[in-house]
């Protein structure tokens, strides 16, 4: 055989190709436009951690502390710029896509098909956001934990079992759900597995899981102690407050044909094929229910249910189309072995997967639907390097600025705000969805939250039982950081600040269309 052909066919080259492609496709997407609230959600805070800030005591953290610290590490190594910001999401996209390839290979899918489905997975996984985002991180890290679980079931390697709680911890500290749903899936299937295979090895596996879980908890509580973060603040912000939001959403959750089925039609289609071949195997082999492939099917079924419900609950854009190549690959394995028409059904799965991948690539990666840019002509962008060189080559276009004139005005406004804030050398807080001013000013702007929506999804608003907890945090920041001035830029309502501070403690000294400026009065009783 020609040595070049042999090299191309080697798994090492294929794995490298998948990883590089996964990274590049995510970079391609991340450079195509901006949705300020989401696109910059970890940008400033990743930099602020390098300046000494920490979640739960320096900003309200309803999600994402793992992403913040990972981002701060990348900023420390590579500098705070758009390239190093996008790298985090790109690395995770590469790792999970490569692991998807290994999964297919390990359970019997041919190399070529494993490669095709893994490439499709890479297109549909993280690139819909491109930039670090809590739902993507939690979902894909949870998928990685489940992959690790499957490898552990297959090989019974104790080190692999040891890694599972660690990966779940990273997923949970990215966002509580869907990580918690995947943890329930893991517990359910492992109980099923142990009921069928209880032996001496079971005790060792449970011991590894216990030691790993205990180690994770010990390290986490040491982290809280080292950085003087109160356990009660973590519990209130990260556990109890999100539960109160989720409970209200569950009460209003409605299932209908469009949202529950039609929006996920291609996932349903490939999963129905997958289910058909699994049940055919089950009827053919009465002991198939003990087989690893049946356990993988149970994991897939529970994953599908969990992620559809999570999507309906969050009411975000759909991010789970990567299930199409995942379920297609899993179905393909059984089609090859079980069906007489395997050639035609295999081709159908491949072409369906590629077609759906191209469809959603166009919608989410090219048109950028996840960032609400589907109705915007992205070709009418401006180079964000004109805002700051750290954004060079980023195509600046936002949902609010849909033509060149509005883009010019938006960039001019941001430059004016930068120049204004540079002239104020005092310690200050800035409320804005453009969360990059800490980086471009090279100083801490002390924002008390990564987001400022008015619906209470990021921090408690007036009337919420956790309102006073957030209010105390804001006051603590003002006192600890010796804040002199507070700026509320035009993209955020001023009540995101004024609702939490007694009017005797602030004086509005500027009020125009671009920003509101408040001077802190430290003589008031509340701040003494």
C-alpha positions in Angstrom: 0.0 0.0 0.0 1.2 3.5 -0.8 2.7 4.9 2.5 0.9 8.2 2.0 -2.4 6.5 1.8 -1.5 4.4 4.8 -0.6 7.6 6.8 -3.9 9.2 5.8 -5.8 6.2 7.0 -4.1 6.1 10.4 -6.2 7.2 13.4 -3.6 9.7 14.5 -4.0 11.7 11.4 -7.8 11.4 11.5 -7.9 12.5 15.2 -5.7 15.5 14.5 -7.9 16.4 11.5 -11.1 16.2 13.5 -9.6 18.3 16.3 -8.2 21.0 14.0 -11.4 21.2 12.0 -13.4 21.4 15.2 -11.3 24.4 16.4 -11.4 26.2 13.1 -15.2 25.8 12.5 -15.8 27.3 16.0 -13.4 30.2 15.3 -15.2 30.8 12.0 -18.5 31.1 13.7 -17.3 33.1 16.7 -15.9 35.8 14.4 -19.3 36.3 12.6 -21.1 39.0 14.6 -22.0 39.8 18.2 -24.9 39.5 20.6 -23.4 41.7 23.4 -25.2 40.1 26.4 -24.1 36.6 25.5 -21.0 37.1 23.4 -19.1 38.9 26.2 -20.6 37.0 29.2 -17.1 35.7 30.3 -14.8 38.2 28.7 -14.5 40.9 31.4 -14.9 38.5 34.3 -12.1 36.2 33.0 -9.9 39.3 33.1 -11.2 40.5 36.4 -10.2 37.2 38.0 -6.6 38.0 37.1 -7.1 41.3 39.0 -8.2 39.5 42.1 -12.0 39.2 41.8 -13.8 36.0 42.5 -17.4 34.7 42.0 -20.0 34.8 44.7 -18.3 37.7 46.6 -17.2 40.1 43.8 -20.1 39.4 41.4 -23.3 37.5 41.5 -22.7 34.1 39.9 -25.8 32.2 38.9 -23.7 30.1 36.6 -20.3 29.8 34.9 -17.5 30.0 37.5 -15.6 27.1 35.9 -15.7 28.9 32.5 -14.6 32.2 34.2 -11.5 30.6 35.8 -10.6 28.6 32.6 -10.9 31.9 30.7 -8.7 33.7 33.2 -6.0 31.0 32.7 -6.1 31.4 28.9 -5.9 35.2 29.3 -2.9 34.8 31.6 -1.1 32.6 29.1 -2.1 34.3 25.8 -3.3 37.7 26.8 -6.8 39.1 26.9 -8.0 39.2 23.3 -10.6 37.7 21.1 -8.4 34.9 19.9 -7.7 33.6 23.4 -11.4 34.2 24.4 -12.7 32.0 21.6 -10.1 29.3 22.3 -11.9 27.9 25.3 -15.0 27.0 23.4 -12.9 25.8 20.4 -10.8 23.5 22.6 -14.0 21.9 24.2 -15.5 21.5 20.7 -12.4 19.7 19.6 -12.1 17.4 22.7 -15.8 16.3 22.6 -15.7 15.8 18.8 -12.5 13.7 19.0 -14.0 11.7 21.8 -17.1 11.1 19.7 -14.9 9.6 17.1 -13.3 7.3 19.7 -16.7 6.3 21.0 -17.9 5.2 17.5 -14.7 3.3 16.9 -14.7 1.6 20.2 -18.2 0.2 19.8 -17.8 -1.1 16.3 -18.3 1.7 13.6 -15.9 1.7 10.7 -13.3 4.5 10.6 -14.7 6.4 7.6 -18.2 6.6 9.1 -16.9 7.5 12.5 -15.0 10.3 10.9 -18.0 11.6 8.9 -20.3 11.6 12.0 -17.7 13.2 14.2 -17.1 16.0 11.7 -20.9 16.6 11.6 -20.9 16.6 15.4 -18.1 19.3 15.4 -20.2 21.5 13.1 -23.3 21.3 15.3 -21.8 21.3 18.8 -20.2 24.5 20.0 -20.1 26.7 16.8 -23.8 27.8 17.2 -22.4 30.1 19.9 -18.7 30.2 19.1 -17.9 32.1 22.2 -18.0 30.5 25.7 -21.6 30.0 26.8 -22.8 28.3 30.0 -25.4 26.0 28.3 -23.0 24.7 25.7 -20.3 24.2 28.3 -22.5 22.3 30.7 -24.1 20.2 28.0 -20.9 19.2 26.2 -18.9 18.5 29.4 -21.9 16.4 30.5 -21.8 14.5 27.2 -18.0 14.0 27.8 -18.7 12.6 31.2 -21.3 10.2 29.7 -18.7 9.1 27.1 -16.2 8.4 29.9 -18.9 6.4 31.6 -19.4 4.3 28.5 -15.6 3.7 28.1 -15.5 2.7 31.8 -18.3 0.2 31.2 -16.5 -1.2 28.2 -13.0 -1.4 29.7 -13.5 -1.5 33.5 -10.5 0.7 33.9 -10.5 2.2 37.4 -8.8 5.4 36.3 -11.6 6.0 33.8 -14.2 5.6 36.6 -12.1 8.0 38.7 -12.4 10.7 36.1 -16.2 10.7 35.8 -17.1 12.8 39.0 -14.4 15.3 38.0 -15.9 15.9 34.6 -19.4 16.1 36.1 -18.1 18.7 38.6 -16.7 20.9 35.7 -20.1 20.6 34.0 -22.1 21.5 37.1 -19.8 24.5 37.8 -20.5 25.6 34.2 -24.2 25.4 34.7 -26.3 23.4 37.1 -28.6 22.0 34.4 -28.4 20.1 32.2 -25.4 18.7 34.2 -27.7 17.6 37.0 -29.9 15.8 34.6 -26.9 13.9 33.2 -25.8 13.0 36.7 -29.2 11.4 37.2 -28.8 9.5 34.0 -25.4 8.3 35.1 -26.8 7.2 38.5 -29.8 5.4 36.9 -27.8 3.5 34.4 -25.0 2.5 36.8 -27.6 1.1 39.2 -29.0 -0.9 36.3 -25.5 -2.1 35.4 -24.6 -3.1 38.9 -27.9 -5.0 39.3 -26.9 -7.1 36.3 -23.1 -7.3 37.1 -22.6 -7.2 40.9 -19.2 -8.7 41.8 -15.9 -7.9 43.5 -15.1 -5.3 40.9 -18.2 -3.4 41.7 -16.8 -2.5 45.2 -13.6 -1.2 43.6 -15.6 0.9 41.1 -17.8 2.3 43.8 -14.7 3.1 45.9 -13.1 4.9 43.0 -16.2 7.0 42.4 -16.5 7.8 46.2 -12.8 8.8 46.5 -13.0 11.0 43.3 -16.2 12.6 44.5 -14.8 13.3 47.9 -11.6 14.7 46.4 -13.7 17.1 44.2 -15.7 18.3 47.3 -12.6 18.8 49.4 -10.8 20.8 46.7 -13.9 22.9 46.1 -14.4 23.8 49.8 -10.7 24.5 50.1 -11.1 26.9 47.1 -14.0 28.7 48.9 -11.9 28.9 52.1 -8.7 30.1 50.4 -10.5 33.0 48.6 -12.8 33.8 51.6 -16.0 32.9 49.8 -18.8 32.2 52.2 -20.5 28.8 51.7 -23.8 30.5 52.3 -23.2 32.9 49.3 -22.4 29.9 47.1 -25.5 28.1 48.2 -27.8 31.1 47.8 -26.4 32.2 44.4 -25.7 28.9 42.8 -28.2 26.5 44.3 -31.2 28.1 45.8 -31.7 31.1 43.6 -31.5 29.1 40.3 -33.9 26.6 41.8 -36.5 29.3 42.4 -36.2 30.4 38.7 -36.4 26.8 37.5 -39.5 26.2 39.7 -41.4 29.1 38.1 -40.5 28.0 34.6 -41.6 24.4 35.3 -45.0 25.8 36.3 -45.3 27.5 32.9 -43.8 24.7 30.9 -46.2 23.6 28.1 -45.7 20.7 25.6 -47.1 21.1 22.1 -46.4 19.6 18.7 -44.3 22.4 17.4 -42.0 23.0 20.3 -41.8 19.4 21.5 -41.6 17.5 18.2 -41.3 19.5 15.0 -38.4 21.7 16.2 -36.4 18.5 16.8 -37.8 16.5 13.9 -34.5 15.3 12.5 -33.3 14.2 16.0 -36.6 12.3 16.4 -36.2 10.6 13.0 -32.7 9.3 13.6 -33.6 8.3 17.1 -36.6 6.3 15.8 -34.3 4.4 13.4 -31.9 3.8 16.3 -34.8 2.6 18.5 -36.1 0.3 15.8 -32.7 -1.5 15.4 -32.2 -1.7 19.1 -35.6 -3.3 19.7 -35.0 -5.7 16.8 -31.9 -6.8 18.5 -33.7 -7.1 21.8 -36.4 -9.4 20.3 -33.7 -11.4 18.5 -31.5 -11.9 21.5 -33.3 -12.3 24.8 -30.2 -11.4 26.8 -29.4 -8.2 24.8 -30.7 -6.1 27.7 -27.4 -7.0 29.5 -25.3 -5.9 26.5 -23.2 -2.6 26.6 -25.0 -1.4 23.4 -28.4 -1.6 25.2 -27.0 0.4 28.1 -25.8 3.0 25.6 -29.3 3.1 24.1 -30.8 3.7 27.6 -28.2 6.6 28.1 -29.2 8.0 24.7 -32.9 7.8 25.4 -32.6 9.6 28.8 -30.2 12.1 27.2 -32.7 12.9 24.4 -35.5 13.4 26.9 -33.4 15.5 29.3 -32.0 17.8 26.6 -35.4 18.4 24.9 -36.9 19.3 28.3 -34.0 21.5 29.1 -34.4 23.4 25.8 -38.1 23.9 26.4 -37.4 25.1 30.0 -34.7 27.6 29.2 -36.5 28.9 26.1 -33.2 29.6 24.4 -32.3 28.8 20.8 -31.9 25.1 20.2 -28.3 23.9 20.8 -28.8 20.1 20.7 -28.7 19.4 17.0 -25.4 17.6 17.6 -27.6 14.7 18.7 -28.3 14.1 15.0 -24.8 12.8 14.1 -24.5 11.2 17.5 -27.7 9.1 17.2 -27.0 8.5 13.5 -23.6 7.0 14.3 -25.0 4.8 17.1 -27.9 3.6 14.8 -25.4 3.0 11.9 -23.5 0.4 14.1 -26.6 -1.7 14.5 -27.9 -1.2 10.9 -24.6 -2.7 9.7 -25.1 -5.8 11.8 -28.8 -6.4 12.0 -30.7 -5.4 8.8 -31.0 -6.9 5.4 -31.3 -3.5 3.8 -28.3 -2.2 5.7 -26.6 -0.7 2.6 -29.6 1.5 1.8 -30.4 2.5 5.4 -26.8 3.2 6.1 -26.7 5.6 3.1 -29.9 7.1 4.2 -28.5 7.8 7.7 -25.3 9.4 6.2 -27.1 11.6 3.8 -29.7 12.6 6.3 -27.0 13.5 8.8 -25.0 15.5 6.3 -28.1 17.2 5.0 -29.2 18.2 8.4 -25.7 19.3 9.3 -25.5 21.6 6.3 -29.0 23.0 7.1 -28.2 23.9 10.7 -24.7 25.0 9.8 -26.2 27.6 7.5 -28.8 28.7 10.0 -26.7 28.8 13.2 -23.0 29.1 12.1 -23.4 31.2 9.0 -26.6 33.2 9.7 -25.9 33.1 13.5 -29.4 32.5 14.6 -28.3 31.7 18.2 -27.1 35.3 18.5 -30.3 36.7 16.9 -28.5 37.7 13.7 -30.6 35.6 11.2 -32.3 38.8 9.9 -29.1 40.8 9.7 -26.9 41.1 6.6 -23.6 40.0 8.2 -21.7 41.1 5.1 -22.4 44.7 6.2 -20.0 44.3 9.1 -17.2 46.5 10.3 -13.9 45.3 11.7 -14.1 45.4 15.5 -10.5 46.3 15.6 -11.7 49.9 15.2 -13.1 49.6 18.7 -9.9 48.0 20.1 -7.1 46.1 18.6 -7.9 43.1 20.8 -11.0 42.6 18.6 -9.1 42.7 15.3 -10.8 40.7 12.5 -14.0 40.2 14.5 -16.9 41.1 12.2 -18.8 43.6 14.2 -22.5 43.4 13.6 -25.2 43.2 16.3 -29.0 42.7 16.3 -29.4 46.4 17.1 -27.1 47.7 14.4 -28.4 46.2 11.1 -26.8 48.5 8.5 -23.5 50.3 8.0 -24.8 53.6 9.4 -26.0 52.1 12.6 -22.8 50.1 12.9 -20.8 53.3 12.6 -22.9 55.0 15.2 -22.6 52.0 17.6 -18.8 51.9 17.3 -18.6 55.6 17.7 -20.7 55.4 20.8 -18.5 52.7 22.3 -15.4 54.7 21.6 -16.9 57.7 23.2 -17.7 55.6 26.3 -14.2 54.3 26.4 -12.8 57.8 26.2 -15.2 59.1 28.9 -14.4 56.2 31.3 -10.6 56.7 30.7 -10.9 60.2 32.0 -12.4 59.0 35.3 -9.5 57.5 37.2 -11.6 56.8 40.3 -12.9 53.4 41.3 -16.1 52.8 39.5 -18.8 50.4 38.5 -20.1 50.1 35.0 -23.5 48.6 34.1 -23.6 47.4 30.5 -24.1 44.4 28.3 -20.8 45.3 26.4 -18.8 43.5 29.1 -15.3 44.3 27.7 -14.5 47.6 29.4 -12.3 46.1 32.1 -10.1 44.6 29.3 -9.9 47.7 27.0 -9.5 50.1 30.0 -7.1 47.7 31.7 -8.8 48.2 35.0 -11.6 46.5 37.1 -15.0 48.0 36.4 -16.6 46.0 39.2 -19.9 45.0 37.5 -21.9 43.0 40.0 -23.3 40.6 37.4 -22.1 39.2 34.1 -25.6 40.0 32.6 -28.2 42.7 33.2 -31.6 41.3 31.9 -34.7 42.8 33.6 -36.5 39.4 33.9 -34.6 38.2 37.0 -32.9 35.4 35.2 -29.4 36.6 36.1 -29.9 38.1 39.5 -32.8 38.9 41.9 -35.0 41.8 41.0 -37.4 43.7 43.3 -40.0 41.3 44.8 -37.7 38.3 44.7 -36.9 36.6 48.1 -33.2 36.8 47.3 -33.4 40.6 46.5 -31.7 41.6 49.7 -28.8 39.1 49.1 -28.0 40.8 45.8 -28.5 44.2 47.3 -26.0 43.4 50.1 -23.5 42.1 47.6 -23.7 45.4 45.6 -23.3 47.5 48.7 -20.3 45.3 49.8 -18.7 45.9 46.4 -19.2 49.7 46.8 -17.6 49.6 50.3 -14.8 47.1 49.7 -13.7 48.7 46.4 -14.2 52.3 47.6 -16.5 53.0 44.6 -16.8 56.7 43.8 -18.9 56.7 40.6 -21.4 54.4 38.9 -22.1 54.5 35.2 -25.2 52.9 33.6 -24.8 52.9 29.9 -27.8 53.2 27.6 -28.2 49.5 26.9 -29.1 48.8 30.5 -32.0 50.3 32.5 -30.9 52.5 35.3 -33.2 50.7 37.8 -30.7 47.8 37.5 -28.7 50.0 39.9 -31.2 52.4 41.5 -33.6 49.7 42.7 -30.9 48.4 45.1 -29.4 51.6 46.6 -31.2 54.1 48.9 -31.7 57.4 47.0 -29.9 59.3 49.8 -26.7 57.3 49.0 -26.5 58.4 45.3 -26.5 61.6 43.3 -27.3 61.6 39.6 -24.7 64.0 38.1 -25.1 63.1 34.4 -28.2 62.1 32.5 -28.2 61.9 28.7 -29.1 59.5 26.0 -25.8 57.6 26.2 -25.3 57.1 29.9 -26.3 57.9 33.4 -23.7 58.8 36.0 -24.2 58.5 39.7 -21.9 59.7 42.5 -21.8 57.7 45.6 -22.6 59.5 48.8 -20.6 57.7 51.5 -22.2 59.9 54.3 -25.5 58.1 54.0 -26.4 55.7 56.8 -26.6 52.6 54.5 -23.0 52.9 53.5 -21.6 53.4 57.0 
